[in-house]
Amino acid sequence: MAPSKQPQPPFSKDERVLCFHGEMLYEAKILDVQPSDNGEGFQYKIHYKGWKSSWDDWVFQDRVRKFSDENKDLASQLLSQFRNLQSGKTTKGLKKALRANGSDLGSARGSEERTAAATTQSGRGPRRARDFDLEHEDAFHSRPSIKLPMPDHLKAMLVDDWENVTKNQQLVPLPHPHPVDQIFDDYLNYERHNRIPGSASVEVLEEIIAGLREYFDKCLGRILLYRFERAQFHELHQQWNSGTNSEHKGPCDTYGAEHLSRLLVSLPELVAQTNMDQQSVNRLREELMKFTRWFGNNTVKYFVNEYETPSQEYVDQARNA
């Protein structure tokens, strides 16, 4: 019997591609290709255009896209959506809350201003929109950032979560028995008792939790799912859009602690892409640390005890997605 033919990777060395970094899609080049450790698909060593080689990274296949007109349009849409997220309800809510505490979310380094400057200098529109290039590395590092300590047992649960989904091909049971909305409501009820009613501190608390709800809604389908979970999300998304389920209408009342934990570890990178000043970022960090400590102390209550094993039909659908 002739040996089975080794499948060829869909992307090749030196190919020009687009690659997800956080929730954004950037132009990149493939430096090397190797099979994934689990034997399914391939891994690619990526060099992001415009960045030093120290930022080169090995990524899984589901983060890489062909450098096609369709995917370039997708990159533009993601950039536009992220700017809307910055300038919309979430950022406005955080501005209001942090101003009440004496801070202001300046926009001196906002993406809109960088875009306007690029348009003025070149006369041909923003370079980032044309080339899907990354910002200059120095500009990135000059942005305010946060370090959000995670309790060790919560880190371990994130590892278990990753193994359950990617290795064991299991799913978090949904709708979740303790959805994100419930977690946030419980935390608000707990933390309000530690603050003076009607104070600026309470307003900060409420605005930041409102911002986290919206970040969860916006980020779930973009950066918080593993590939194996996308078919499950697609089915739920159809139910939300159709209005057939009056009790579960979106991510925050359907998903739970497992996916909220993934958002928490993504927040430092997301905050680095906002236009908040350092004082505002420090205030945000204080609030996030309080929430993370409380959340870590209540993992037994909010995390599911067992993941569910989907049908073979689902497994086949997820693999071919």
HELIX and SHEET records of a PDB file:
HELIX    1   1 SER A   53  TRP A   55  5                                   3    
HELIX    2   2 GLN A   61  ARG A   63  5                                   3    
HELIX    3   3 ASP A   69  SER A   87  1                                  19    
HELIX    4   4 LYS A   89  ALA A  100  1                                  12    
HELIX    5   5 SER A  111  SER A  122  1                                  12    
HELIX    6   6 ARG A  127  ASP A  131  1                                   5    
HELIX    7   7 GLU A  137  HIS A  141  1                                   5    
HELIX    8   8 ASP A  152  TRP A  162  1                                  11    
HELIX    9   9 GLU A  163  LYS A  167  3                                   5    
HELIX   10  10 VAL A  180  ARG A  192  1                                  13    
HELIX   11  11 ALA A  200  ILE A  223  1                                  24    
HELIX   12  12 ARG A  227  GLU A  229  5                                   3    
HELIX   13  13 ARG A  230  SER A  242  1                                  13    
HELIX   14  14 PRO A  251  ASP A  253  5                                   3    
HELIX   15  15 ALA A  257  ALA A  272  1                                  16    
HELIX   16  16 GLN A  278  GLY A  296  1                                  19    
HELIX   17  17 THR A  299  TYR A  302  1                                   4    
HELIX   18  18 GLN A  312  ASN A  320  1                                   9    
SHEET    1   A 5 ASP A  57  PHE A  60  0                                        
SHEET    2   A 5 PHE A  42  TYR A  48 -1                                        
SHEET    3   A 5 MET A  24  PRO A  35 -1                                        
SHEET    4   A 5 ARG A  16  HIS A  21 -1                                        
SHEET    5   A 5 VAL A  64  LYS A  66 -1                                        
END                                                                             
